[in-house]
Amino acid sequence: MEYTFKTDFITGLPLAQFSFGHEAFGPWLEQEVSKDLVKLERTIEFIVNIKSQTDSLIGKEYTLTVENDEVEVKANVEHIESELPENLLDDVDDFEHDSMALCGVEDFLIMLESWQQFIRY
């Protein structure tokens, strides 16, 4: 999993871009954590203390689930089941792909520590 962190020069808010397959981690960081070091620390503690259980943190836009040494971030939207015009189906597939990401707990914690260092400065 590759990622880069930047600061939006207009808003001053931190931005996160992730490699293919992990894109949902970016908006999760930006929207659910942003610059909130307390929330970040609580998230790290939550992940470290799971200990072979399954548990979730439900946020405003995304849910973070830890299960079997794996972290999943998924957008809090229902699957779009209504029939759409054929020209919009590719857009829905792209959204569904970008709205969920998985990685190992260790990699996720390393990424969170990098985010923590980034937003501190």
RAJONOR-V191247 format. One record per backbone hydrogen bond with DSSP energy under -0.5 kcal/mol. NH is the residue of the N-H (numbers start at 1). CO is the residue of the C=O. If there is no record, write none. Layout:
nh={NH & NH}
co={CO & CO}
This chain:
nh={4 & 6 & 8 & 12 & 15 & 17 & 19 & 22 & 25 & 26 & 27 & 28 & 29 & 30 & 31 & 32 & 33 & 33 & 34 & 36 & 37 & 40 & 41 & 42 & 43 & 44 & 45 & 46 & 47 & 48 & 49 & 50 & 55 & 57 & 58 & 59 & 59 & 63 & 64 & 65 & 65 & 66 & 67 & 70 & 71 & 72 & 73 & 74 & 75 & 76 & 77 & 81 & 88 & 89 & 89 & 90 & 92 & 93 & 94 & 95 & 96 & 97 & 98 & 99 & 100 & 101 & 102 & 103 & 105 & 108 & 109 & 110 & 111 & 112 & 113 & 114 & 115 & 116 & 117 & 118 & 119 & 120 & 121 & 121}
co={17 & 15 & 13 & 8 & 6 & 4 & 2 & 19 & 22 & 23 & 23 & 24 & 25 & 26 & 27 & 28 & 28 & 29 & 29 & 33 & 35 & 36 & 37 & 38 & 39 & 40 & 41 & 42 & 43 & 44 & 45 & 47 & 66 & 64 & 56 & 57 & 62 & 74 & 57 & 63 & 72 & 55 & 70 & 67 & 103 & 65 & 101 & 63 & 99 & 61 & 75 & 79 & 85 & 85 & 86 & 86 & 88 & 89 & 90 & 91 & 92 & 93 & 94 & 95 & 97 & 73 & 21 & 71 & 69 & 104 & 105 & 106 & 107 & 108 & 109 & 110 & 111 & 112 & 113 & 114 & 115 & 116 & 117 & 118}
